[in-house]
């Protein structure tokens, strides 16, 4: 039997290209925010950057990935102001 069909029958699906792009984008933005917070001594920015790097592992829906990522980016932006 085909392994891909077996995984799909168990409920596993491949992520969409939009999801992969969003996870990569927000991961890179999280690294930048974490380093910026570390250099400037801003712990809130560091924690939000860490959250940006790790939350794609917890989210499986593309629209939720983008909504949470934009909310975390807004939090970083507000913390920098």
C-alpha positions as CSV (number, residue, x, y, z in Angstrom):
1,X,0.0,0.0,0.0
2,X,1.1,3.6,-0.7
3,X,2.5,5.3,2.5
4,X,0.9,8.6,1.5
5,X,-2.5,7.1,1.2
6,X,-2.0,5.3,4.6
7,X,-1.1,8.6,6.3
8,X,-4.1,10.4,4.7
9,X,-6.4,7.7,5.9
10,X,-5.1,8.3,9.4
11,X,-5.9,12.0,9.1
12,X,-2.5,13.3,8.4
13,X,-2.2,15.9,5.6
14,X,0.6,17.8,4.0
15,X,0.8,21.5,4.8
16,X,-0.2,23.9,2.0
17,X,2.4,26.1,0.4
18,X,0.8,29.1,2.1
19,X,1.2,27.5,5.5
20,X,4.9,26.7,4.8
21,X,5.6,30.2,3.6
22,X,3.9,31.7,6.7
23,X,5.7,29.4,9.1
24,X,9.0,30.3,7.5
25,X,8.2,34.0,7.4
26,X,7.1,34.2,11.0
27,X,10.0,32.1,12.1
28,X,12.5,34.4,10.6
29,X,10.7,37.5,12.0
30,X,10.8,35.7,15.4
31,X,14.6,35.3,15.2
32,X,15.0,38.9,14.3
33,X,12.7,40.1,17.1
34,X,14.5,37.8,19.6
35,X,17.9,39.1,18.7
36,X,16.7,42.7,18.7
37,X,15.1,42.3,22.1
38,X,18.3,40.7,23.4
39,X,20.5,43.5,22.1
40,X,18.2,46.3,23.4
41,X,17.4,44.6,26.7
42,X,13.7,44.3,26.1
43,X,12.4,41.0,27.6
44,X,8.9,41.4,26.2
45,X,10.3,41.6,22.6
46,X,12.4,38.5,23.3
47,X,9.5,36.5,24.6
48,X,7.3,37.6,21.7
49,X,10.1,36.7,19.3
50,X,10.4,33.2,20.9
51,X,6.6,32.8,20.6
52,X,6.8,33.7,16.9
53,X,9.4,31.1,16.3
54,X,7.6,28.3,18.2
55,X,3.8,28.8,17.6
56,X,3.7,27.3,14.1
57,X,4.3,23.9,15.7
58,X,1.1,24.3,17.6
59,X,-1.2,25.6,14.8
60,X,-2.4,23.4,11.9
61,X,-4.7,25.8,10.1
62,X,-3.3,28.4,7.6
63,X,-5.6,31.2,8.5
64,X,-4.9,30.7,12.3
65,X,-1.2,30.7,11.5
66,X,-1.4,34.1,9.8
67,X,-3.8,35.6,12.4
68,X,-1.7,34.6,15.4
69,X,1.5,35.7,13.6
70,X,0.1,39.1,12.8
71,X,-1.1,39.5,16.3
72,X,2.4,38.6,17.7
73,X,4.0,41.0,15.2
74,X,1.6,43.7,16.3
75,X,2.6,43.0,19.9
76,X,6.3,43.4,19.0
77,X,5.6,46.6,17.1
78,X,3.7,48.0,20.1
79,X,6.5,47.1,22.5
80,X,9.0,48.8,20.3
81,X,7.0,52.1,20.3
